[in-house]
Amino acid sequence: MHIEKRVLVTGGAGFLGSHLCERLLKDGAQVLCVDNFYTGAHRNVDHLRDNPRFELMRHDICFPLYVEVDEIYNLACPASPIHYQRDPVQTTKTSVVGAINMLGLAKRVKAKILQASTSEVYGDPEVHPQTESYWGNVNPIGVRSCYDEGKRCAETLFFDYRRQHNLRIKVARIFNTFGPRMHPNDGRVVSNFIMQALRRQPITIYGDGSQTRSFCYVDDLIEGLVTLMASDDSVSGPVNLGNPAEFSMNDLAKEVLALTGSSAGTRKLPLPSDDPRQRQPDLAKARGLGWEPKTSLHDGLKRTIDYFQGLDIPEDVMPPKA
Ligand SMILES: NC(=O)c1ccc[n+]([C@@H]2O[C@H](COP(=O)([O-])OP(=O)(O)OC[C@H]3O[C@@H](n4cnc5c(N)ncnc54)[C@H](O)[C@@H]3O)[C@@H](O)[C@H]2O)c1
C-alpha cells in the first residue's frame, strides 16, 4: 500500500509557505498548514482547501504542537522589516521559541525538519558574494536584530538538536525572493516599484539608481527547499538559496515600467545613509545538490505584476488588466 508522506508547513498561509503547500500537494503529500495569520492570508491558501490532502490549522508556533508528521518545513516568521519590526519581541519569540517547539516535535515523532533561515544572518557582510562559511557581521542590539539574531539563534538550535539528539535537520539561507502572493505593502523594492507603476505614480529610486540587488523567483526558491529536504541525511546545510544575477535599480524600474505600460517614469530621492550593502549568494553548495535558479527577472516580474493587478485594490488607483 502506498502511504502518503505527511508534511507540516509552518507559516503555510504566507507568501513562500502557500507556494510550498501547493507544490507538496502536487507531489502527492498530505499537507498540514499551520499559521497564526500574523502576516499570512486566507486568500493565499483558499484554492487548496478543497483538496482532501490539505488541512489548515490556526496555531501560533510559540506554543507546542502535537501532531504526527514525517517532515516539517519551519517557515513561520514575519519576513519584511516593516512586519518583523512591528512587534520585535514576538519576532524573536517566533524564531527562537517557535524553533524549540518545532524541533521538539521533530524529535518526538522522528521527523526530518527544515528551517527557513535567511541571508540576514550575514548582516552587513564584509565578504562578497557570501559563502555559507562566512559567519556574518550582525549588530546584536539594532532594530533589525530581532529578526537577524532570532534566525541566527534558530540555526544554533537546529545544529545543537542534530549534535545532541541526532535529528535530521536542513537549514536553508534564503536570499531576496519575489513573486505572486508577496505582500503589496511590505516596503520592499519589487513590491514598491510594481505598486507605484500600477498606480501610475513615478517609481521612487533612492540615489542615482546604479546600486544593484539580486532577486530569486518564488518557483525556483520552492524547488530549492524541496531539493534540500530530499537531500541525503548527511546534508544539513546551511545552504544558500537565491539568485545571484544582479540588477540595478534603474534597470528594475525600466522593466517594471515597460511591463505595466506606465509612462509615469521615475523620481530620484537622496540615498538613505543606512541603505544596506548588496548581498549576493554563493551558490556552489546548492548547485552541488543539483539546484539552480532558472526564471528570468523579466518572466518573474510579469507573473508578479499579473498577480498584483488581480488584487482587490480600489479601481481608481488600478489600471485595467492588460
Ligand atoms: N521572502 C523572502 O525573500 C525571504 C527571504 C529570507 C528568508 N525568508 C524566510 O522565509 C519564511 C517565509 O517568509 P515569507 O516571505 O513567506 O513571509 P510571510 O510573512 O509571507 O510568511 C510568514 C508566515 O508565518 C506566519 N507566522 C508568523 N509568526 C507565526 C507564529 N508565531 N506562528 C505561526 N505562524 C506564524 C505568518 O502569518 C505568515 O503566514 C520566513 O521564515 C522568512 O524569514 C523569506
The ligand as an SDF file (V2000), in Angstrom:
LIG
                    3D

 44 48  0  0  0  0  0  0  0  0999 V2000
   10.5630   36.2000    1.1980 N   0  0  0  0  0  0  0  0  0  0  0  0
   11.8560   36.3030    1.2970 C   0  0  0  0  0  0  0  0  0  0  0  0
   12.5050   36.9570    0.4680 O   0  0  0  0  0  0  0  0  0  0  0  0
   12.5970   35.5920    2.4310 C   0  0  0  0  0  0  0  0  0  0  0  0
   13.9910   35.7740    2.4990 C   0  0  0  0  0  0  0  0  0  0  0  0
   14.6710   35.1380    3.5450 C   0  0  0  0  0  0  0  0  0  0  0  0
   14.0120   34.3210    4.4490 C   0  0  0  0  0  0  0  0  0  0  0  0
   12.6680   34.1650    4.3450 N   0  0  0  0  0  0  0  0  0  0  0  0
   12.0020   33.3290    5.3570 C   0  0  0  0  0  0  0  0  0  0  0  0
   11.0150   32.5100    4.7780 O   0  0  0  0  0  0  0  0  0  0  0  0
    9.9130   32.3810    5.6590 C   0  0  0  0  0  0  0  0  0  0  0  0
    8.6340   32.7770    4.9330 C   0  0  0  0  0  0  0  0  0  0  0  0
    8.7320   34.1180    4.5130 O   0  0  0  0  0  0  0  0  0  0  0  0
    7.6080   34.8370    3.6360 P   0  0  0  0  0  0  0  0  0  0  0  0
    8.2740   35.7960    2.7370 O   0  0  0  0  0  0  0  0  0  0  0  0
    6.7120   33.8200    3.0870 O   0  0  0  0  0  0  0  0  0  0  0  0
    6.8910   35.7070    4.7630 O   0  0  0  0  0  0  0  0  0  0  0  0
    5.3430   35.8140    5.1430 P   0  0  0  0  0  0  0  0  0  0  0  0
    5.2320   36.8840    6.1570 O   0  0  0  0  0  0  0  0  0  0  0  0
    4.5110   35.9390    3.9140 O   0  0  0  0  0  0  0  0  0  0  0  0
    5.0610   34.3960    5.7810 O   0  0  0  0  0  0  0  0  0  0  0  0
    5.3060   34.0850    7.1210 C   0  0  0  0  0  0  0  0  0  0  0  0
    4.0960   33.3400    7.6540 C   0  0  0  0  0  0  0  0  0  0  0  0
    4.3490   32.9460    9.0060 O   0  0  0  0  0  0  0  0  0  0  0  0
    3.1820   33.2060    9.7760 C   0  0  0  0  0  0  0  0  0  0  0  0
    3.6030   33.3700   11.1710 N   0  0  0  0  0  0  0  0  0  0  0  0
    4.3150   34.3770   11.7130 C   0  0  0  0  0  0  0  0  0  0  0  0
    4.5110   34.1660   13.0220 N   0  0  0  0  0  0  0  0  0  0  0  0
    3.9100   32.9740   13.3110 C   0  0  0  0  0  0  0  0  0  0  0  0
    3.7640   32.2150   14.5020 C   0  0  0  0  0  0  0  0  0  0  0  0
    4.2840   32.6380   15.6630 N   0  0  0  0  0  0  0  0  0  0  0  0
    3.0730   31.0590   14.4520 N   0  0  0  0  0  0  0  0  0  0  0  0
    2.5200   30.6320   13.2810 C   0  0  0  0  0  0  0  0  0  0  0  0
    2.6300   31.3150   12.1270 N   0  0  0  0  0  0  0  0  0  0  0  0
    3.3160   32.4750   12.1410 C   0  0  0  0  0  0  0  0  0  0  0  0
    2.5840   34.4550    9.1500 C   0  0  0  0  0  0  0  0  0  0  0  0
    1.2230   34.6440    9.4650 O   0  0  0  0  0  0  0  0  0  0  0  0
    2.8310   34.1940    7.6650 C   0  0  0  0  0  0  0  0  0  0  0  0
    1.7760   33.4660    7.0850 O   0  0  0  0  0  0  0  0  0  0  0  0
   10.2000   33.2430    6.8690 C   0  0  0  0  0  0  0  0  0  0  0  0
   10.7050   32.4210    7.9030 O   0  0  0  0  0  0  0  0  0  0  0  0
   11.2750   34.1870    6.3780 C   0  0  0  0  0  0  0  0  0  0  0  0
   12.1180   34.5890    7.4280 O   0  0  0  0  0  0  0  0  0  0  0  0
   11.9390   34.8010    3.3580 C   0  0  0  0  0  0  0  0  0  0  0  0
  1  2  1  0
  2  3  2  0
  2  4  1  0
  4  5  1  0
  4 44  2  0
  5  6  2  0
  6  7  1  0
  7  8  2  0
  8  9  1  0
  8 44  1  0
  9 10  1  0
  9 42  1  0
 10 11  1  0
 11 12  1  0
 11 40  1  0
 12 13  1  0
 13 14  1  0
 14 15  2  0
 14 16  1  0
 14 17  1  0
 17 18  1  0
 18 19  2  0
 18 20  1  0
 18 21  1  0
 21 22  1  0
 22 23  1  0
 23 24  1  0
 23 38  1  0
 24 25  1  0
 25 26  1  0
 25 36  1  0
 26 27  1  0
 26 35  1  0
 27 28  2  0
 28 29  1  0
 29 30  1  0
 29 35  2  0
 30 31  1  0
 30 32  2  0
 32 33  1  0
 33 34  2  0
 34 35  1  0
 36 37  1  0
 36 38  1  0
 38 39  1  0
 40 41  1  0
 40 42  1  0
 42 43  1  0
M  CHG  2   8   1  16  -1
M  END
$$$$
